[in-house]
Amino acid sequence: MTLTKYLAIATAALLVSCTANNITPITTISTGAIEGVYSEGVYAFKGIPYAKAKRFQPAEVADSWTDTLKCTEYGPWAKQAENDGRSVEGKGDFMVNVWTTGLNDGGKRPIMFWIHGGGFSFGSANADPTDGVHLAQKNVVVVSINHRLDVMGFLDLSAFGGKWENSVNVGMTDIIAALKWTQTNAETFGGDANNITIFGESGGGGKVGTLLCMPEAKGLFSKAIIQSGAKINITNSEISKQLGKNVVAELGLSAETLDQIQTISYDTLLKVSRKCQAEILGPRAPGSVKMWGFCPTADGKTLLQQPYTPGFANLANNVPIMIGTTFNELERKYYTDTTLTQAKADSILEKRYGDQKEEFVAAFKQAYPTRNLADMLGIDGNIRAFTLNTADAKSAVEGGAPVYVYLLTWVSDIDEGGSGCYHSLDIPLCFNNPYDERYQVKAGDEKARIVADRMSNLWVSFAKNGTPTSNGVPTWTPYTKENGATLIIDNQFEMKNNFDRELQNILFSKLK
């Protein structure tokens, strides 16, 4: 052991000792010293800058600093229309948060790299359900990031060439920059730079799938978890380039004056981009199964193909995947509808499925013989169907890595709002943060604690060695199209095979 390495470990040990006496932990990363907090046996460093960039240019390594940077609270959100009072362009766009139980201790802990949801337009890693303390306690390093979104992350100016050539997917290449930062600084946080698992929900799951199709991301992670993220992005280079040209024209700029876009107000950019998007593409209805507009574009260079069409690029063949959904997802819920009758249900189903209504009802009852009318009306109608289509393709790759499919059906006993097993309920559970009033899960719900503990164990063990296991959970069989193996996550965890294949085939046929 070198003297430098010995001193680093000795210093880390001193910090652990001091922290137990309420002394703030300080460590040094590639760009300077940072100060964090220590609680429940976990070191947390929040709001660390990982990159910098000019508008619509690829991210560069963050500037170094000389003083100790205080990283004890979340930084601002990435610039966006929603939550705009908390967003700061250029600062919130490039923030990383880290939770770990060891500093410079040579621990080689698996790293779980969380990518937030919100489509490609909004959201943040600065959210209580994704606080990494309870996940890090399971001896992993948890990293979460912000990155450029919406028009700031996906305005395609490549038609203007030159320095704008690589503008098309900077919101995604930001994530790649954060992965590189994570590898560079892994040892500081007691992590293994060669064992990084990317995971995300909804739009975050979409970003995970997108990274599986990006050549520059290859080798930056070894496993991937996609939670409710299998949706089709139909944006192509023709659409994105035309959208970019229209935005530039609407701003009154040209190729010669395009540099002025660096100083135009964000509000003006947002207003103009929304106008141009509506003119070219029309509005995107909430819950739409397809995505377009300011989101990743398959340009054949930074992004080889859109994910989920039906699988991923060949460079993802050897990456083990966990992928799944919740029972209700984004569908309208009828659990508190006191007027729900068979006649009302029949009317709703006839409007949805037309002459396939009876076929749907029979397939639903076969898959879920104990479920009621409200369940039949509220079942997810698209994300699981796309998920199985993707799992079919990924698992069929000859010699490829395994695919593990799950379906979360758990509902809290005190779900007073009738929310069911909705879109994003998996987030607090996989982070082992089950008690959250916003998620209809109240403190003291023992069943929630057990489900969250087991579910987070599965996520952690997958991150450790690529095989999801936990006490109280049956052996999770890798998925194939033939076996349709799905782990049902509920108060009782259960493996089922092709139990809803006929139902999902009907649902998928309605999405084409």
Secondary structure, DSSP 8 states (H G I E B T S, - for coil): --HHHHHHHHHHHHHHHHHHTT---EEEETTEEEE-EEETTEEEEEEEE-EE--TTS--EE----SS-EE-SS---B-S-STTGGGB-TTTGGGEEEEEES-SSS---EEEEEEE--STTTS--S--GGG--HHHHTTT-EEEEE----HHHHH---GGG-GGGTT-TTHHHHHHHHHHHHHHHHTGGGTEEEEEEEEEEETHHHHHHHHHTT-GGGTTS-SEEEEES---EE--BHHHHHHHHHHHHHHTT--TTTGGGGGTS-HHHHHHHHHHHHHHHH----TT-SEE-SSS--B-SSS-SS-TTSSS--GGGTTS-EEEEEESSBTS---TT-TT--HHHHHHHHHHHHGGGHHHHHHHHHHH-TT--HHHHHHS-SSHHHHHHHHHHHHHTSTT---EEEEEE----TT-TT---SBTTTHHHHHTT---BGGGTB-TT-HHHHHHHHHHHHHHHHHHHHS----TTS-------TTT-EEEEESSS-EEEESTTHHHHHHHHHHH-
